[in-house]
Amino acid sequence: MSWDEDARCRDLDPELFFANRPTFERRAKAVCARCGVRDRCLAFALESRAEYGVWGGLTGRERMALISGR
């Protein structure tokens, strides 16, 4: 079984995680905060260099800053 099958976001509207608006980002991060596979989701996003959306509780900007060490 893949980690994404256990993700809290699995049955939610993807728009919540990919709309580039602060309100949606806060809501998406709240879902991620209670997700049991958050770490695996974030690892996937970092490994694949996902530029858009909230993955593992971080936005694309936050992930890129993490990768670049800023």
C-alpha positions in Angstrom: 0.0 0.0 0.0 1.3 3.5 -0.9 1.5 6.3 1.6 -1.0 8.4 -0.4 -3.7 5.9 0.3 -3.6 6.8 4.0 -3.4 10.6 3.4 -6.1 12.8 5.0 -6.3 14.8 1.8 -7.2 11.8 -0.3 -10.9 12.5 -0.4 -10.7 16.3 -0.3 -10.9 18.7 -3.2 -7.4 19.2 -4.7 -8.2 22.9 -5.2 -7.7 23.3 -1.4 -4.0 22.2 -1.8 -3.2 23.9 -5.1 -5.0 27.3 -4.9 -2.4 29.9 -4.4 -4.3 31.8 -1.8 -3.4 32.3 1.9 -6.8 31.2 3.2 -6.6 27.9 1.2 -3.0 27.4 2.3 -3.9 27.7 5.9 -6.7 25.3 5.6 -4.5 22.8 3.7 -1.8 23.1 6.3 -4.4 22.4 9.0 -5.3 19.1 7.2 -1.6 18.2 6.9 -1.0 18.9 10.6 -3.4 16.0 11.5 -2.2 13.6 8.8 -0.3 10.4 9.7 1.7 10.3 6.5 2.7 14.0 6.5 6.4 13.1 6.7 6.3 10.7 3.8 4.3 13.2 1.7 6.8 16.0 2.4 9.7 13.6 1.5 7.9 12.8 -1.8 7.5 16.5 -2.6 11.1 17.3 -1.8 12.5 14.3 -3.8 10.3 15.2 -6.8 11.0 18.9 -6.4 7.2 19.6 -6.5 7.0 23.4 -7.1 3.2 23.9 -6.6 0.7 23.0 -3.9 0.8 22.2 -0.2 2.6 18.9 0.4 3.5 17.6 3.8 2.3 20.9 5.3 4.6 23.1 3.3 4.0 25.4 0.3 6.1 25.3 -2.8 8.0 28.4 -1.6 8.7 26.9 1.8 9.9 23.6 0.3 12.2 25.4 -2.2 13.6 27.5 0.7 14.2 24.3 2.7 16.0 22.7 -0.2 18.2 25.8 -0.9 19.0 26.1 2.9 17.5 29.6 3.2 
